[in-house]
Amino acid sequence: MSFGMAREAEHVEAGYGAAVTAVVDRHPPGVSAGTGPAVGSAPSAVPAPTAGSVAGPHSQDGQDGRYGQDGQQAGTPHAQACIDLAAIRANVSRLCDTAGSAEVMAVVKADAYGHGAVPVARAALAGGATWLGVAGMREALALRAAGVAGRLLTPGDDWNAAVAAGIELSAGAPWAVRAAVRAARAVDRPALLHLEAETGLGRGGAAAGDWQTLVDSAAAAEAAGYLRVVGVWSHLARADEPGHPSCERQLANFRSAAGVARRAGLAPDVLHLSNSAATLTLPEAHFDLVRPGLAVYGLSPVPDLAGPSELGLRPAMTLTARLASVKRVPAGQGVSYGHRYRTAGETTLGLVPLGYADGVPRHASQAGPVLVAGRQHTVAGTVCMDQFVLDLGEAPAAPGDEVVLFGPGDRGEPGAGDWARAAHTISHEIVTRIGARVPRTYTGGSAPGDH
């Protein structure tokens, strides 16, 4: 997991406190899963179309280019991402077992990697997690507004709101300690801080030469009653390469940083370093708390070593669509923008109403795998903003037929990892980028308090 917790000092000192890019839960309490508007997100100029509505240009054969309905049952969405909450709970339970005596923080930033922050957070807590991690105050406050419990860690931007809500904050430089002190004074409540050490990732946190200064400033503020240092943490650079020597170096650097904090009189509740990969493959990095992100969603953080099932995980998201158009074309027909694909013979083309605006990576043009009627096919030609095309050959097909882009593999469908390989990226990106135009539905029961 990657918090992205660094904030520039000049931003905070100038009062810049609202730069948040997080997407928060789409389904607030009291709104059925799959039907609710975005909570706390920026208003859209064009509302997301409801299932069965027509929005966008028509294809040349007269059928709706995005929502073709011939043969499709009324009210059936053109596409959906189905989230298995039972899989989330089981994955977290598996991670708790692996973590041993360490507690588990389920990372639910970026709308729970596109799965829906509130329902996933509740399922993760039901599965045994005791902490939640996000990447911005809007995400954190949305969870609290939905009544989600558990200890909650985020980087600071609106420091007053965080301290007032008892949300725990990261500090990687003395300016962050000063911001926490100002917030504590403003709301008359001590701040809860996790000090971030730079141990080798080359990103956030205090470098070795600056660590003592950060620790001393936090210890002074704690002695004055303005805050409590409840955690010391860092992040591994290459945990997804088990056995890489950088992991041992970072472990040694982290232990040294923790020792500095203790010698300054600090007694944090937790030391934490492990992401998903380290949780599953590097037990010496577990310390008091592990922070799995990707593995919560059933995807492998070490795909070159093992797949989800080999790690005891089950992918929680299944992305499907319905064919919007089906037509016969002759040999030599160019397909999609640039005619990067031409049919080898007379064949059937199927139009899938999902595109890069929905999160289907354009880099998977000519390569992205799907399942239609039990057969695997590959994207034919260029992925467009709203749609892509399949060459279905002689396979029978009709508008409304289901297309499975990825899922857990129960029916032989591709996984998110297959799309990651096709697009030369990582599975984190594949699931996280599935956009708000794709409704989420939920199966596998619900965590306590979901309804």
C-alpha positions in Angstrom: 0.0 0.0 0.0 1.1 3.5 -0.7 -0.2 6.4 1.3 1.3 9.3 -0.6 1.4 11.1 2.7 4.0 13.8 1.9 2.8 17.4 1.7 4.9 20.3 0.8 5.8 22.5 3.8 5.1 25.8 2.0 1.6 24.6 1.3 0.8 24.0 4.9 2.5 27.2 6.2 0.5 29.2 3.6 -2.7 27.6 4.8 -3.1 25.4 1.9 -5.2 22.7 3.4 -7.8 21.3 1.0 -5.9 19.7 -1.9 -7.6 16.4 -1.9 -8.0 14.2 -4.9 -9.6 11.2 -3.3 -12.8 9.7 -4.6 -15.1 8.7 -1.7 -17.8 6.2 -1.2 -20.5 6.2 -3.9 -23.2 4.7 -1.6 -24.1 6.7 1.5 -26.1 5.2 4.3 -29.7 4.8 3.4 -29.0 4.5 -0.3 -29.1 1.1 -1.9 -25.8 -0.3 -3.2 -25.5 0.5 -6.9 -28.1 3.3 -6.9 -26.5 6.1 -4.9 -24.8 9.3 -6.0 -21.2 10.1 -5.2 -20.7 11.4 -1.6 -18.4 14.3 -1.3 -17.2 14.1 -4.9 -17.2 17.0 -7.3 -20.5 17.5 -9.1 -20.5 16.2 -12.6 -21.6 18.4 -15.5 -23.4 15.5 -17.0 -25.2 13.1 -14.6 -24.3 9.5 -14.9 -26.9 7.8 -17.1 -29.3 5.5 -15.4 -29.6 1.9 -16.6 -31.5 1.8 -19.9 -31.1 5.5 -20.7 -29.6 6.7 -23.9 -26.5 9.0 -23.7 -24.1 9.4 -26.5 -24.0 9.0 -30.3 -25.6 6.2 -32.2 -23.6 3.7 -34.1 -23.9 3.5 -37.9 -26.2 0.5 -37.9 -28.8 2.6 -36.0 -28.4 0.9 -32.6 -27.4 3.0 -29.6 -23.6 3.1 -29.7 -23.3 2.9 -25.9 -26.5 1.3 -24.5 -27.8 -0.9 -27.3 -30.9 -2.7 -25.9 -32.1 -5.2 -28.6 -32.4 -8.4 -26.7 -31.5 -6.8 -23.4 -33.9 -7.0 -20.5 -35.3 -3.6 -19.5 -33.6 -2.1 -16.5 -30.4 -4.2 -17.0 -27.4 -2.0 -16.7 -25.1 -1.7 -19.7 -22.2 -2.6 -17.4 -21.6 -3.1 -13.7 -18.9 -3.9 -11.2 -20.1 -6.5 -8.8 -18.3 -6.5 -5.5 -18.2 -9.6 -3.3 -18.1 -8.5 0.3 -17.8 -12.0 1.5 -14.5 -12.2 -0.4 -13.4 -9.0 1.3 -14.1 -10.4 4.7 -12.4 -13.7 3.9 -9.3 -11.9 2.4 -9.0 -9.8 5.6 -9.4 -12.8 7.8 -6.6 -14.5 5.8 -4.4 -11.5 6.3 -5.1 -11.4 10.0 -4.0 -15.0 10.3 -0.8 -14.2 8.3 -0.1 -11.2 10.4 0.0 -13.2 13.7 0.1 -10.9 16.7 0.2 -7.8 14.6 -3.0 -5.8 14.0 -4.3 -5.2 10.4 -5.0 -1.9 8.8 -7.2 -2.3 5.7 -6.2 0.4 3.2 -9.4 1.7 1.7 -8.1 4.8 -0.1 -9.2 5.8 -3.6 -12.8 4.6 -2.9 -11.4 1.3 -1.6 -9.4 0.8 -4.9 -12.6 1.4 -6.8 -14.7 -1.1 -4.8 -16.6 1.4 -2.6 -15.1 2.7 0.6 -17.9 2.4 3.1 -19.2 -1.1 2.3 -15.6 -2.4 2.0 -14.5 -0.7 5.2 -17.3 -2.3 7.1 -16.6 -5.7 5.5 -12.9 -5.3 6.4 -13.7 -4.6 10.0 -16.0 -7.5 10.1 -13.2 -9.7 8.7 -10.9 -8.7 11.6 -9.2 -5.5 10.7 -9.0 -3.0 13.5 -7.6 0.0 11.6 -8.4 1.7 8.3 -6.1 3.8 6.1 -7.0 6.4 3.5 -5.1 9.1 1.6 -7.0 12.3 2.4 -9.4 14.0 4.8 -12.4 13.8 2.5 -12.1 10.1 2.5 -11.6 9.9 6.3 -14.5 12.2 7.1 -16.8 10.4 4.7 -16.1 7.1 6.6 -16.8 8.8 9.9 -20.0 10.5 8.6 -21.2 7.0 7.5 -20.6 5.8 11.1 -17.6 3.6 10.2 -15.6 2.8 13.4 -12.1 1.6 13.8 -8.8 3.5 14.1 -8.3 5.7 11.1 -5.1 7.1 9.6 -4.7 9.7 6.9 -2.3 12.4 5.8 -3.1 15.8 7.1 -4.7 18.6 5.1 -7.6 19.9 7.1 -5.8 19.4 10.4 -8.5 21.0 12.6 -11.2 18.7 11.3 -8.9 15.6 11.7 -8.0 16.4 15.3 -11.5 17.2 16.2 -12.7 13.9 14.8 -10.0 11.9 16.5 -8.5 10.9 13.1 -4.9 9.9 13.3 -2.4 11.9 11.2 1.0 11.3 9.6 3.9 13.7 10.2 7.1 13.5 8.1 8.6 16.9 8.9 8.6 19.4 11.7 6.1 21.6 9.9 3.6 18.9 10.2 4.1 18.8 14.0 3.6 22.5 14.1 0.4 22.1 12.1 -0.8 19.5 14.6 -0.1 21.7 17.5 -2.0 24.6 16.0 -5.0 22.3 15.3 -4.8 20.9 18.9 -5.0 24.5 20.3 -7.8 25.4 17.9 -10.1 22.4 18.9 -8.8 21.9 22.4 -8.0 18.3 21.9 -4.6 16.5 21.5 -3.6 15.4 18.1 -2.7 11.8 17.4 0.4 11.5 15.2 2.3 8.8 13.4 5.9 9.9 12.6 7.0 8.8 9.1 10.7 7.8 8.6 12.3 7.7 5.2 14.1 4.4 5.2 14.9 3.9 1.5 11.8 4.4 -0.7 12.9 7.9 -1.6 9.5 9.4 -1.2 7.8 10.7 2.0 9.1 10.9 5.5 12.0 12.4 7.3 15.4 11.3 6.0 18.0 9.9 8.5 19.7 13.3 8.9 16.4 15.0 9.7 14.8 12.3 11.8 16.2 13.4 15.2 14.8 16.9 14.6 11.4 15.6 13.8 11.4 13.3 16.8 12.6 16.0 19.2 9.9 18.4 17.9 7.2 15.8 18.4 8.5 14.8 21.9 8.4 18.5 23.0 4.9 18.9 21.7 3.8 15.7 23.4 5.4 16.9 26.7 3.4 20.1 26.4 0.2 18.2 26.0 -0.6 19.2 22.4 -0.3 15.7 20.8 0.5 12.1 21.4 2.8 10.1 19.1 0.9 6.9 18.6 2.9 5.4 15.7 6.2 5.3 13.8 6.0 4.1 10.3 7.7 3.8 6.9 7.1 2.1 3.6 9.0 -0.6 1.6 10.2 0.1 -1.9 10.6 -3.5 -3.2 8.6 -5.8 -1.0 7.0 -7.2 -4.2 10.4 -8.7 -4.9 10.8 -11.1 -2.0 14.4 -11.5 -1.0 15.6 -8.2 -2.5 18.4 -6.8 -0.4 16.8 -3.4 -0.1 14.1 -4.9 2.2 16.7 -5.9 4.7 18.4 -2.5 4.5 15.0 -0.8 5.1 14.2 -3.0 8.0 17.5 -2.1 9.6 16.9 1.6 9.0 13.4 1.4 10.4 14.6 -0.3 13.6 17.2 2.4 14.0 14.5 5.1 13.5 12.3 3.4 16.1 15.2 3.3 18.5 15.8 7.1 18.2 12.1 7.7 19.0 12.2 5.5 22.1 15.4 7.2 23.4 13.6 10.5 23.0 11.0 9.3 25.5 8.3 8.5 22.9 6.3 5.3 23.4 4.2 4.8 20.2 1.3 2.3 20.3 2.4 0.8 17.0 5.4 0.4 14.6 4.3 -0.3 11.1 6.1 -1.0 7.8 4.4 -3.8 5.9 2.3 -3.4 2.8 0.4 -6.3 1.2 3.5 -8.0 -0.2 5.4 -7.8 3.1 2.4 -9.0 5.0 2.3 -12.1 2.9 6.1 -12.7 2.4 8.2 -10.9 5.0 7.0 -11.7 8.5 10.0 -10.0 10.1 8.5 -6.7 8.9 5.1 -7.2 10.6 6.0 -5.3 13.8 2.8 -4.2 15.6 0.6 -3.4 12.6 0.5 -4.3 8.9 -1.1 -2.2 6.1 -2.4 -4.4 3.3 -4.1 -2.7 0.4 -4.2 -4.8 -2.8 -4.5 -8.1 -1.0 -7.7 -6.9 0.8 -9.3 -6.9 -2.7 -8.1 -10.4 -3.4 -5.3 -9.5 -5.9 -1.8 -10.7 -5.7 0.9 -8.2 -4.7 3.6 -10.6 -5.9 2.2 -11.7 -9.3 5.5 -13.1 -10.5 5.6 -15.3 -7.5 2.0 -16.4 -6.9 -1.5 -15.8 -8.0 -4.5 -14.9 -5.8 -5.6 -18.5 -5.1 -2.1 -19.6 -4.3 -2.0 -16.9 -1.6 -5.4 -17.8 -0.2 -7.1 -14.7 -1.7 -10.2 -14.3 -3.8 -10.7 -11.3 -6.2 -13.6 -9.3 -5.0 -14.5 -7.3 -8.2 -16.2 -8.7 -11.3 -16.5 -6.3 -14.2 -19.2 -7.1 -16.8 -20.9 -5.4 -19.7 -23.7 -6.3 -22.2 -23.1 -6.3 -26.0 -24.6 -3.1 -27.4 -24.4 -4.1 -31.0 -23.7 -7.2 -33.0 -23.2 -7.3 -36.8 -21.7 -9.2 -39.7 -18.8 -7.6 -41.6 -16.8 -8.7 -44.6 -13.1 -9.7 -44.8 -10.8 -6.7 -44.6 -13.1 -4.5 -42.5 -11.1 -2.0 -40.5 -12.1 -1.8 -36.9 -12.1 1.2 -34.6 -9.9 4.3 -34.7 -6.9 4.0 -36.9 -8.0 0.6 -38.3 -5.3 -1.0 -36.3 -7.2 -4.2 -36.7 -8.7 -5.7 -39.9 -10.8 -8.7 -40.1 -9.2 -11.8 -41.7 -12.5 -13.1 -43.1 -16.2 -12.5 -42.9 -17.0 -12.4 -39.2 -19.2 -11.0 -36.4 -18.2 -7.9 -34.5 -19.6 -7.2 -31.1 -19.6 -3.7 -29.5 -18.9 -3.5 -25.8 -20.1 -0.3 -24.1 -17.1 0.4 -21.9 -14.1 2.5 -22.8 -11.2 4.4 -21.3 -13.7 6.9 -19.7 -14.9 4.0 -17.7 -11.4 2.8 -16.8 -10.7 0.3 -19.6 -7.1 1.0 -20.4 -6.4 2.3 -23.9 -3.0 0.6 -23.6 -4.9 -2.7 -23.7 -6.0 -2.1 -27.3 -5.5 -5.3 -29.4 -4.7 -7.1 -26.2 -7.3 -6.9 -23.4 -9.0 -10.3 -22.8 -12.7 -10.9 -22.2 -15.1 -13.9 -21.9 -18.2 -14.1 -24.0 -20.4 -17.2 -23.8 -17.6 -19.3 -22.3 -15.1 -18.3 -25.0 -12.2 -15.9 -24.5 -11.7 -13.1 -27.0 -9.3 -10.2 -27.3 -10.1 -6.5 -27.9 -10.1 -5.9 -31.6 -8.5 -2.5 -32.5 -8.3 0.6 -30.4 -10.2 1.0 -27.1 -12.3 4.2 -27.5 -13.6 6.6 -24.8 -16.9 4.8 -24.4 -16.6 1.4 -26.2 -14.4 -1.2 -27.7 -15.0 -3.9 -30.3 -14.6 -7.7 -30.3 -14.1 -10.0 -33.3 -16.4 -12.8 -32.3 -15.8 -14.9 -35.4 -18.6 -17.4 -36.0 -19.6 -17.6 -32.4 -23.4 -17.0 -31.9 -24.0 -13.6 -30.3 -26.8 -11.1 -29.8 -27.2 -7.6 -28.2 -27.5 -8.0 -24.5 -25.2 -11.0 -24.2 -22.9 -10.7 -21.2 -19.2 -9.8 -21.6 -17.0 -10.5 -18.6 -13.8 -8.4 -18.6 -12.4 -9.8 -15.3 -13.4 -11.6 -12.2 -12.3 -14.3 -9.8 -11.9 -16.9 -12.6 -14.8 -19.2 -11.6 -16.1 -19.3 -15.2 -12.7 -19.2 -16.9 -12.9 -15.4 -17.2 -9.7 -13.3 -17.2 -8.5 -11.7 -14.0 -7.5 -8.1 -13.3 -3.9 -9.4 -13.4 -4.5 -10.5 -17.0 -5.6 -7.0 -17.9 -2.6 -5.6 -16.1 -0.3 -7.7 -18.2 -2.1 -6.7 -21.4 -1.8 -3.0 -20.5 1.7 -3.3 -19.1 0.7 -2.0 -15.7 -0.3 -3.3 -12.3 -3.6 -4.8 -11.1 -3.9 -2.0 -8.6 -4.5 0.4 -11.5 -6.9 -1.9 -13.3 -9.5 -2.0 -10.5 -8.9 1.5 -9.1 -9.5 3.2 -12.4 -13.0 1.7 -13.0 -14.9 5.0 -13.0 -18.1 6.4 -11.6 -20.1 5.7 -14.8 -20.0 2.0 -13.9 -22.5 1.2 -11.1 -21.3 -1.0 -8.2 -23.5 -3.8 -6.9 -22.8 -5.8 -3.8 -23.1 -9.5 -3.0 -21.9 -11.7 -0.2 -24.1 -10.3 2.5 -23.2 -7.1 4.4 -21.1 -6.1 7.3 -22.9 -5.1 10.5 -24.5 -1.6 10.1 -24.5 -1.6 6.3 -28.2 -1.3 6.1 
